[in-house]
């Protein structure tokens, strides 16, 4: 079986979340230097932070109970999290397209950094059942 198809232990989420936060923080000076509206950055940053917080709460809820119902709540919560961000960005973009674009780019930058590090941590981490 190829190494990338073997199940692995879930990596810790702190480092990817910190990387996403750093990317969001670095985006603020870029917005200021480029003369873009800081409100777009703020909307994207709040969306990213709220999404990460909801993901953290859902993950803690699932790991504490460890049953099938909790897994369903986790899956629905993660789906709701993505849809909620999409609805807010769409509503902002309808009212002001450049503000919506700024919010979407800020959120996407933080999300991409966190996701990228999570994938690297997952595929370089220990196999399921192995000791860390």
Order of alpha helices (4+ residues) and beta strands (2+ residues): alpha-alpha-alpha-alpha
